[in-house]
Amino acid sequence: QVRLVESGGGLVQPGGSLRLSCAGSRGLNPMGWHRQAPGKERELVATFTRGNDILYAESAKGRFTISRNKAQNTVHLQMNNLEPEDTAVYYCKGLYGSQTSWGQGTQVTVSS
């Protein structure tokens, strides 16, 4: 079964850090992260492009870092200085050929 598996979400206090990981099954390449807060649309957080550039949302710049391990077919998102506004379900997005695929999501909650 071709799928993306996310891990690393959880509850953290404001100012804290979390590291999200996404592993793709063979042929399904994880590219980046989006998130969706309650009552809001899904939005980009950080992603690698097909040209191997990196795009960050303005809200992520300076706080989040995306990285990947091509040998392990994984993508990671290091999130530092988290704020309550970062609370959302974080989804890994991948490409299977030209077809987009999504992970099941992992909850990130930033609260004191």
C-alpha positions as CSV (number, residue, x, y, z in Angstrom):
1,Q,0.0,0.0,0.0
2,V,1.4,3.4,-1.0
3,R,1.1,5.8,1.8
4,L,2.7,8.6,3.9
5,V,3.1,8.1,7.6
6,E,3.5,11.1,9.9
7,S,4.8,11.2,13.5
8,G,6.0,13.7,16.1
9,G,3.0,15.7,16.9
10,G,1.8,16.4,20.4
11,L,1.2,19.0,23.1
12,V,3.8,21.6,23.8
13,Q,4.0,24.9,25.7
14,P,4.4,28.2,24.0
15,G,8.1,28.7,23.1
16,G,8.6,24.9,22.9
17,S,9.8,22.8,20.0
18,L,8.6,19.8,18.1
19,R,10.0,17.7,15.3
20,L,7.6,16.2,12.8
21,S,8.6,13.3,10.5
22,C,7.0,11.9,7.4
23,A,8.0,8.6,5.8
24,G,6.9,7.6,2.3
25,S,6.5,4.1,1.0
26,R,8.4,3.1,-2.1
27,G,7.7,5.4,-5.0
28,L,5.8,8.0,-2.9
29,N,8.1,10.9,-2.2
30,P,7.3,13.2,0.7
31,M,7.7,16.8,-0.3
32,G,6.5,19.0,2.6
33,W,4.0,20.1,5.2
34,H,0.7,21.8,5.3
35,R,-1.5,22.4,8.2
36,Q,-5.2,23.0,9.0
37,A,-6.5,24.7,12.0
38,P,-10.2,24.4,13.1
39,G,-12.5,26.5,10.9
40,K,-9.6,27.4,8.5
41,E,-8.4,26.2,5.2
42,R,-5.4,24.0,4.8
43,E,-2.3,26.1,4.2
44,L,1.3,25.6,3.3
45,V,3.9,25.5,6.0
46,A,7.1,24.4,4.3
47,T,7.9,22.3,1.2
48,F,10.5,21.2,-1.2
49,T,9.7,22.1,-4.7
50,R,10.2,19.8,-7.8
51,G,13.2,21.9,-8.5
52,N,14.6,21.2,-5.0
53,D,14.0,24.8,-3.7
54,I,12.4,25.3,-0.3
55,L,9.4,27.4,0.3
56,Y,8.3,28.6,3.7
57,A,5.1,30.3,4.8
58,E,5.8,33.7,6.2
59,S,4.6,32.5,9.6
60,A,7.2,29.7,9.5
61,K,10.2,31.7,8.4
62,G,12.9,31.9,11.1
63,R,11.2,29.3,13.4
64,F,10.7,26.2,11.3
65,T,13.2,24.2,9.3
66,I,12.4,21.6,6.7
67,S,14.9,18.8,5.9
68,R,14.8,15.5,4.1
69,N,16.7,12.3,3.9
70,K,16.4,10.9,0.4
71,A,18.0,7.6,1.2
72,Q,15.3,7.0,3.9
73,N,12.6,8.7,1.9
74,T,11.7,11.0,4.8
75,V,10.9,14.6,5.3
76,H,11.2,16.4,8.7
77,L,9.9,19.7,10.1
78,Q,11.8,21.1,13.0
79,M,9.5,23.6,14.7
80,N,11.0,26.0,17.3
81,N,9.5,28.8,19.3
82,L,6.0,27.5,18.8
83,E,3.0,29.8,19.3
84,P,-0.6,29.0,20.1
85,E,-1.4,30.1,16.5
86,D,0.6,27.1,15.3
87,T,-2.1,24.7,16.7
88,A,-3.4,22.6,13.9
89,V,-3.4,19.2,12.2
90,Y,-0.2,19.0,10.2
91,Y,-0.3,17.0,7.0
92,C,2.5,15.6,5.0
93,K,2.2,16.0,1.2
94,G,3.9,13.7,-1.2
95,L,4.1,12.9,-4.9
96,Y,3.6,9.5,-6.5
97,G,4.8,10.3,-10.0
98,S,2.7,13.4,-10.7
99,Q,-0.1,12.4,-8.4
100,T,-0.4,14.2,-5.1
101,S,-0.9,12.2,-1.9
102,W,-1.6,13.2,1.7
103,G,-0.8,11.6,5.0
104,Q,-3.4,11.1,7.7
105,G,-2.3,14.1,9.7
106,T,-0.7,14.6,13.1
107,Q,-2.1,17.0,15.8
108,V,0.1,19.8,17.1
109,T,-1.3,21.7,20.1
110,V,0.5,24.7,21.6
111,S,-0.9,25.6,24.9
112,S,0.1,26.4,28.4
